[in-house]
Amino acid sequence: MEFLLLLLFLLALTAGSALGITVDSRDSADWKPTEEGRRWRSRPC
């Protein structure tokens, strides 16, 4: 029974992804800004 619930959950995630109703929860807080594809580096004050 647990296997069927897991399978149903994974199928629901797959269907949501295919329909485009999922959301990326990453907030990009750890991503560094880029300028024309190059990583921006902060300079010390």
PQR file with spaces between the fields and no chain letter, atoms N, CA, C, O and H, PARSE charges and radii, in Angstrom:
ATOM       1  N    MET     1       0.819   -1.193    0.000 -0.4000 1.5000
ATOM       2  CA   MET     1       0.000    0.000    0.000 -0.0000 2.0000
ATOM       3  C    MET     1       0.868    1.265    0.000  0.5500 1.7000
ATOM       4  O    MET     1       0.568    2.234   -0.697 -0.5500 1.4000
ATOM       5  N    GLU     2       1.947    1.239    0.792 -0.4000 1.5000
ATOM       6  CA   GLU     2       2.826    2.407    0.823 -0.0000 2.0000
ATOM       7  C    GLU     2       3.468    2.647   -0.540  0.5500 1.7000
ATOM       8  O    GLU     2       3.661    3.784   -0.969 -0.5500 1.4000
ATOM       9  H    GLU     2       2.190    0.452    1.359  0.4000 1.0000
ATOM      10  N    PHE     3       3.791    1.538   -1.206 -0.4000 1.5000
ATOM      11  CA   PHE     3       4.389    1.665   -2.540 -0.0000 2.0000
ATOM      12  C    PHE     3       3.424    2.340   -3.504  0.5500 1.7000
ATOM      13  O    PHE     3       3.841    3.163   -4.319 -0.5500 1.4000
ATOM      14  H    PHE     3       3.634    0.614   -0.858  0.4000 1.0000
ATOM      15  N    LEU     4       2.153    2.006   -3.423 -0.4000 1.5000
ATOM      16  CA   LEU     4       1.157    2.615   -4.303 -0.0000 2.0000
ATOM      17  C    LEU     4       1.001    4.108   -4.010  0.5500 1.7000
ATOM      18  O    LEU     4       0.834    4.901   -4.937 -0.5500 1.4000
ATOM      19  H    LEU     4       1.815    1.337   -2.761  0.4000 1.0000
ATOM      20  N    LEU     5       1.051    4.499   -2.749 -0.4000 1.5000
ATOM      21  CA   LEU     5       0.967    5.911   -2.405 -0.0000 2.0000
ATOM      22  C    LEU     5       2.178    6.684   -2.918  0.5500 1.7000
ATOM      23  O    LEU     5       2.044    7.799   -3.422 -0.5500 1.4000
ATOM      24  H    LEU     5       1.187    3.855   -1.996  0.4000 1.0000
ATOM      25  N    LEU     6       3.349    6.090   -2.789 -0.4000 1.5000
ATOM      26  CA   LEU     6       4.561    6.719   -3.308 -0.0000 2.0000
ATOM      27  C    LEU     6       4.482    6.862   -4.825  0.5500 1.7000
ATOM      28  O    LEU     6       4.824    7.905   -5.381 -0.5500 1.4000
ATOM      29  H    LEU     6       3.458    5.184   -2.379  0.4000 1.0000
ATOM      30  N    LEU     7       4.035    5.820   -5.471 -0.4000 1.5000
ATOM      31  CA   LEU     7       3.894    5.857   -6.925 -0.0000 2.0000
ATOM      32  C    LEU     7       2.883    6.917   -7.358  0.5500 1.7000
ATOM      33  O    LEU     7       3.115    7.633   -8.332 -0.5500 1.4000
ATOM      34  H    LEU     7       3.757    4.972   -5.019  0.4000 1.0000
ATOM      35  N    LEU     8       1.782    7.020   -6.652 -0.4000 1.5000
ATOM      36  CA   LEU     8       0.769    8.032   -6.972 -0.0000 2.0000
ATOM      37  C    LEU     8       1.337    9.440   -6.771  0.5500 1.7000
ATOM      38  O    LEU     8       1.082   10.333   -7.579 -0.5500 1.4000
ATOM      39  H    LEU     8       1.593    6.438   -5.861  0.4000 1.0000
ATOM      40  N    PHE     9       2.093    9.635   -5.713 -0.4000 1.5000
ATOM      41  CA   PHE     9       2.722   10.925   -5.457 -0.0000 2.0000
ATOM      42  C    PHE     9       3.700   11.296   -6.570  0.5500 1.7000
ATOM      43  O    PHE     9       3.702   12.428   -7.054 -0.5500 1.4000
ATOM      44  H    PHE     9       2.299    8.910   -5.057  0.4000 1.0000
ATOM      45  N    LEU    10       4.528   10.337   -6.969 -0.4000 1.5000
ATOM      46  CA   LEU    10       5.491   10.603   -8.046 -0.0000 2.0000
ATOM      47  C    LEU    10       4.794   10.870   -9.371  0.5500 1.7000
ATOM      48  O    LEU    10       5.242   11.711  -10.150 -0.5500 1.4000
ATOM      49  H    LEU    10       4.526    9.417   -6.575  0.4000 1.0000
ATOM      50  N    LEU    11       3.717   10.170   -9.629 -0.4000 1.5000
ATOM      51  CA   LEU    11       2.944   10.422  -10.853 -0.0000 2.0000
ATOM      52  C    LEU    11       2.310   11.814  -10.823  0.5500 1.7000
ATOM      53  O    LEU    11       2.257   12.493  -11.849 -0.5500 1.4000
ATOM      54  H    LEU    11       3.353    9.487   -8.996  0.4000 1.0000
ATOM      55  N    ALA    12       1.834   12.238   -9.660 -0.4000 1.5000
ATOM      56  CA   ALA    12       1.262   13.577   -9.544 -0.0000 2.0000
ATOM      57  C    ALA    12       2.326   14.647   -9.787  0.5500 1.7000
ATOM      58  O    ALA    12       2.054   15.649  -10.450 -0.5500 1.4000
ATOM      59  H    ALA    12       1.877   11.686   -8.827  0.4000 1.0000
ATOM      60  N    LEU    13       3.539   14.443   -9.256 -0.4000 1.5000
ATOM      61  CA   LEU    13       4.624   15.386   -9.507 -0.0000 2.0000
ATOM      62  C    LEU    13       5.004   15.433  -10.984  0.5500 1.7000
ATOM      63  O    LEU    13       5.255   16.500  -11.543 -0.5500 1.4000
ATOM      64  H    LEU    13       3.760   13.629   -8.718  0.4000 1.0000
ATOM      65  N    THR    14       5.040   14.269  -11.597 -0.4000 1.5000
ATOM      66  CA   THR    14       5.368   14.200  -13.023 -0.0000 2.0000
ATOM      67  C    THR    14       4.313   14.910  -13.863  0.5500 1.7000
ATOM      68  O    THR    14       4.642   15.650  -14.790 -0.5500 1.4000
ATOM      69  H    THR    14       4.835   13.401  -11.143  0.4000 1.0000
ATOM      70  N    ALA    15       3.058   14.683  -13.540 -0.4000 1.5000
ATOM      71  CA   ALA    15       1.973   15.335  -14.274 -0.0000 2.0000
ATOM      72  C    ALA    15       2.017   16.846  -14.073  0.5500 1.7000
ATOM      73  O    ALA    15       1.828   17.603  -15.024 -0.5500 1.4000
ATOM      74  H    ALA    15       2.791   14.081  -12.787  0.4000 1.0000
ATOM      75  N    GLY    16       2.264   17.286  -12.849 -0.4000 1.5000
ATOM      76  CA   GLY    16       2.364   18.717  -12.589 -0.0000 2.0000
ATOM      77  C    GLY    16       3.515   19.355  -13.338  0.5500 1.7000
ATOM      78  O    GLY    16       3.391   20.466  -13.854 -0.5500 1.4000
ATOM      79  H    GLY    16       2.418   16.670  -12.076  0.4000 1.0000
ATOM      80  N    SER    17       4.620   18.659  -13.397 -0.4000 1.5000
ATOM      81  CA   SER    17       5.771   19.165  -14.133 -0.0000 2.0000
ATOM      82  C    SER    17       5.481   19.245  -15.628  0.5500 1.7000
ATOM      83  O    SER    17       5.846   20.218  -16.288 -0.5500 1.4000
ATOM      84  H    SER    17       4.720   17.757  -12.978  0.4000 1.0000
ATOM      85  N    ALA    18       4.830   18.228  -16.151 -0.4000 1.5000
ATOM      86  CA   ALA    18       4.513   18.210  -17.581 -0.0000 2.0000
ATOM      87  C    ALA    18       3.527   19.309  -17.949  0.5500 1.7000
ATOM      88  O    ALA    18       3.586   19.852  -19.052 -0.5500 1.4000
ATOM      89  H    ALA    18       4.534   17.437  -15.616  0.4000 1.0000
ATOM      90  N    LEU    19       2.625   19.640  -17.036 -0.4000 1.5000
ATOM      91  CA   LEU    19       1.627   20.676  -17.300 -0.0000 2.0000
ATOM      92  C    LEU    19       2.135   22.077  -16.974  0.5500 1.7000
ATOM      93  O    LEU    19       1.470   23.068  -17.278 -0.5500 1.4000
ATOM      94  H    LEU    19       2.577   19.199  -16.140  0.4000 1.0000
ATOM      95  N    GLY    20       3.298   22.160  -16.365 -0.4000 1.5000
ATOM      96  CA   GLY    20       3.890   23.458  -16.061 -0.0000 2.0000
ATOM      97  C    GLY    20       3.297   24.137  -14.848  0.5500 1.7000
ATOM      98  O    GLY    20       3.333   25.364  -14.754 -0.5500 1.4000
ATOM      99  H    GLY    20       3.839   21.356  -16.119  0.4000 1.0000
ATOM     100  N    ILE    21       2.748   23.368  -13.909 -0.4000 1.5000
ATOM     101  CA   ILE    21       2.134   23.986  -12.735 -0.0000 2.0000
ATOM     102  C    ILE    21       3.010   23.854  -11.496  0.5500 1.7000
ATOM     103  O    ILE    21       2.553   24.141  -10.389 -0.5500 1.4000
ATOM     104  H    ILE    21       2.719   22.371  -13.985  0.4000 1.0000
ATOM     105  N    THR    22       4.250   23.427  -11.658 -0.4000 1.5000
ATOM     106  CA   THR    22       5.171   23.350  -10.526 -0.0000 2.0000
ATOM     107  C    THR    22       5.936   24.657  -10.430  0.5500 1.7000
ATOM     108  O    THR    22       6.011   25.402  -11.408 -0.5500 1.4000
ATOM     109  H    THR    22       4.621   23.194  -12.557  0.4000 1.0000
ATOM     110  N    VAL    23       6.499   24.945   -9.276 -0.4000 1.5000
ATOM     111  CA   VAL    23       7.200   26.197   -9.026 -0.0000 2.0000
ATOM     112  C    VAL    23       8.600   25.901   -8.527  0.5500 1.7000
ATOM     113  O    VAL    23       8.793   25.002   -7.709 -0.5500 1.4000
ATOM     114  H    VAL    23       6.438   24.340   -8.482  0.4000 1.0000
ATOM     115  N    ASP    24       9.569   26.642   -9.009 -0.4000 1.5000
ATOM     116  CA   ASP    24      10.940   26.524   -8.529 -0.0000 2.0000
ATOM     117  C    ASP    24      11.033   27.249   -7.197  0.5500 1.7000
ATOM     118  O    ASP    24      10.818   28.460   -7.139 -0.5500 1.4000
ATOM     119  H    ASP    24       9.413   27.373   -9.674  0.4000 1.0000
ATOM     120  N    SER    25      11.345   26.540   -6.137 -0.4000 1.5000
ATOM     121  CA   SER    25      11.366   27.138   -4.803 -0.0000 2.0000
ATOM     122  C    SER    25      12.699   27.780   -4.452  0.5500 1.7000
ATOM     123  O    SER    25      12.831   28.378   -3.384 -0.5500 1.4000
ATOM     124  H    SER    25      11.520   25.557   -6.184  0.4000 1.0000
ATOM     125  N    ARG    26      13.677   27.669   -5.320 -0.4000 1.5000
ATOM     126  CA   ARG    26      14.970   28.289   -5.028 -0.0000 2.0000
ATOM     127  C    ARG    26      14.833   29.807   -5.142  0.5500 1.7000
ATOM     128  O    ARG    26      14.228   30.306   -6.092 -0.5500 1.4000
ATOM     129  H    ARG    26      13.570   27.184   -6.187  0.4000 1.0000
ATOM     130  N    ASP    27      15.380   30.528   -4.198 -0.4000 1.5000
ATOM     131  CA   ASP    27      15.266   31.984   -4.235 -0.0000 2.0000
ATOM     132  C    ASP    27      16.522   32.650   -4.758  0.5500 1.7000
ATOM     133  O    ASP    27      16.609   33.878   -4.768 -0.5500 1.4000
ATOM     134  H    ASP    27      15.871   30.123   -3.427  0.4000 1.0000
ATOM     135  N    SER    28      17.470   31.887   -5.182 -0.4000 1.5000
ATOM     136  CA   SER    28      18.734   32.353   -5.768 -0.0000 2.0000
ATOM     137  C    SER    28      19.548   33.202   -4.800  0.5500 1.7000
ATOM     138  O    SER    28      20.367   34.010   -5.239 -0.5500 1.4000
ATOM     139  H    SER    28      17.399   30.890   -5.174  0.4000 1.0000
ATOM     140  N    ALA    29      19.346   33.043   -3.502 -0.4000 1.5000
ATOM     141  CA   ALA    29      20.094   33.827   -2.523 -0.0000 2.0000
ATOM     142  C    ALA    29      21.574   33.495   -2.562  0.5500 1.7000
ATOM     143  O    ALA    29      22.401   34.346   -2.238 -0.5500 1.4000
ATOM     144  H    ALA    29      18.680   32.387   -3.145  0.4000 1.0000
ATOM     145  N    ASP    30      21.925   32.289   -2.949 -0.4000 1.5000
ATOM     146  CA   ASP    30      23.331   31.911   -2.969 -0.0000 2.0000
ATOM     147  C    ASP    30      23.941   32.007   -4.365  0.5500 1.7000
ATOM     148  O    ASP    30      25.098   31.634   -4.558 -0.5500 1.4000
ATOM     149  H    ASP    30      21.253   31.597   -3.212  0.4000 1.0000
ATOM     150  N    TRP    31      23.188   32.495   -5.326 -0.4000 1.5000
ATOM     151  CA   TRP    31      23.711   32.645   -6.673 -0.0000 2.0000
ATOM     152  C    TRP    31      24.387   34.001   -6.798  0.5500 1.7000
ATOM     153  O    TRP    31      23.849   35.014   -6.351 -0.5500 1.4000
ATOM     154  H    TRP    31      22.248   32.798   -5.169  0.4000 1.0000
ATOM     155  N    LYS    32      25.565   34.016   -7.405 -0.4000 1.5000
ATOM     156  CA   LYS    32      26.261   35.276   -7.604 -0.0000 2.0000
ATOM     157  C    LYS    32      25.755   35.934   -8.882  0.5500 1.7000
ATOM     158  O    LYS    32      25.451   35.247   -9.858 -0.5500 1.4000
ATOM     159  H    LYS    32      26.002   33.193   -7.767  0.4000 1.0000
ATOM     160  N    PRO    33      25.664   37.263   -8.881 -0.5600 1.5000
ATOM     161  CA   PRO    33      25.252   37.964  -10.097  0.2800 2.0000
ATOM     162  C    PRO    33      26.267   37.772  -11.221  0.5500 1.7000
ATOM     163  O    PRO    33      27.446   37.530  -10.961 -0.5500 1.4000
ATOM     164  N    THR    34      25.818   37.878  -12.448 -0.4000 1.5000
ATOM     165  CA   THR    34      26.715   37.750  -13.591 -0.0000 2.0000
ATOM     166  C    THR    34      26.586   38.970  -14.485  0.5500 1.7000
ATOM     167  O    THR    34      25.541   39.618  -14.532 -0.5500 1.4000
ATOM     168  H    THR    34      24.860   38.074  -12.659  0.4000 1.0000
ATOM     169  N    GLU    35      27.649   39.265  -15.184 -0.4000 1.5000
ATOM     170  CA   GLU    35      27.648   40.310  -16.200 -0.0000 2.0000
ATOM     171  C    GLU    35      28.089   39.659  -17.497  0.5500 1.7000
ATOM     172  O    GLU    35      29.245   39.263  -17.642 -0.5500 1.4000
ATOM     173  H    GLU    35      28.498   38.738  -15.146  0.4000 1.0000
ATOM     174  N    GLU    36      27.166   39.550  -18.433 -0.4000 1.5000
ATOM     175  CA   GLU    36      27.428   38.927  -19.733 -0.0000 2.0000
ATOM     176  C    GLU    36      27.989   37.515  -19.569  0.5500 1.7000
ATOM     177  O    GLU    36      28.890   37.109  -20.304 -0.5500 1.4000
ATOM     178  H    GLU    36      26.227   39.872  -18.315  0.4000 1.0000
ATOM     179  N    GLY    37      27.448   36.766  -18.596 -0.4000 1.5000
ATOM     180  CA   GLY    37      27.856   35.392  -18.398 -0.0000 2.0000
ATOM     181  C    GLY    37      29.045   35.196  -17.488  0.5500 1.7000
ATOM     182  O    GLY    37      29.374   34.064  -17.134 -0.5500 1.4000
ATOM     183  H    GLY    37      26.716   37.096  -18.000  0.4000 1.0000
ATOM     184  N    ARG    38      29.699   36.283  -17.100 -0.4000 1.5000
ATOM     185  CA   ARG    38      30.845   36.175  -16.200 -0.0000 2.0000
ATOM     186  C    ARG    38      30.394   36.485  -14.781  0.5500 1.7000
ATOM     187  O    ARG    38      29.599   37.398  -14.558 -0.5500 1.4000
ATOM     188  H    ARG    38      29.432   37.203  -17.388  0.4000 1.0000
ATOM     189  N    ARG    39      30.909   35.718  -13.822 -0.4000 1.5000
ATOM     190  CA   ARG    39      30.528   35.930  -12.422 -0.0000 2.0000
ATOM     191  C    ARG    39      31.061   37.256  -11.914  0.5500 1.7000
ATOM     192  O    ARG    39      32.209   37.628  -12.154 -0.5500 1.4000
ATOM     193  H    ARG    39      31.555   34.976  -14.003  0.4000 1.0000
ATOM     194  N    TRP    40      30.191   37.951  -11.208 -0.4000 1.5000
ATOM     195  CA   TRP    40      30.554   39.218  -10.595 -0.0000 2.0000
ATOM     196  C    TRP    40      31.243   38.941   -9.275  0.5500 1.7000
ATOM     197  O    TRP    40      30.767   38.129   -8.482 -0.5500 1.4000
ATOM     198  H    TRP    40      29.258   37.648  -11.014  0.4000 1.0000
ATOM     199  N    ARG    41      32.357   39.607   -9.034 -0.4000 1.5000
ATOM     200  CA   ARG    41      33.078   39.412   -7.779 -0.0000 2.0000
ATOM     201  C    ARG    41      33.092   40.721   -7.013  0.5500 1.7000
ATOM     202  O    ARG    41      33.437   41.772   -7.552 -0.5500 1.4000
ATOM     203  H    ARG    41      32.744   40.267   -9.678  0.4000 1.0000
ATOM     204  N    SER    42      32.711   40.637   -5.751 -0.4000 1.5000
ATOM     205  CA   SER    42      32.731   41.839   -4.927 -0.0000 2.0000
ATOM     206  C    SER    42      34.153   42.185   -4.547  0.5500 1.7000
ATOM     207  O    SER    42      34.991   41.305   -4.349 -0.5500 1.4000
ATOM     208  H    SER    42      32.431   39.783   -5.313  0.4000 1.0000
ATOM     209  N    ARG    43      34.410   43.447   -4.451 -0.4000 1.5000
ATOM     210  CA   ARG    43      35.759   43.912   -4.077 -0.0000 2.0000
ATOM     211  C    ARG    43      35.736   44.365   -2.640  0.5500 1.7000
ATOM     212  O    ARG    43      34.743   44.947   -2.204 -0.5500 1.4000
ATOM     213  H    ARG    43      33.729   44.161   -4.612  0.4000 1.0000
ATOM     214  N    PRO    44      36.798   44.121   -1.881 -0.5600 1.5000
ATOM     215  CA   PRO    44      36.842   44.603   -0.499  0.2800 2.0000
ATOM     216  C    PRO    44      36.849   46.107   -0.444  0.5500 1.7000
ATOM     217  O    PRO    44      37.378   46.758   -1.346 -0.5500 1.4000
ATOM     218  N    CYS    45      36.278   46.669    0.585 -0.4000 1.5000
ATOM     219  CA   CYS    45      36.196   48.130    0.734 -0.0000 2.0000
ATOM     220  C    CYS    45      37.528   48.728    1.092  0.5500 1.7000
ATOM     221  O    CYS    45      37.635   49.943    1.254 -0.5500 1.4000
ATOM     222  H    CYS    45      35.849   46.141    1.317  0.4000 1.0000
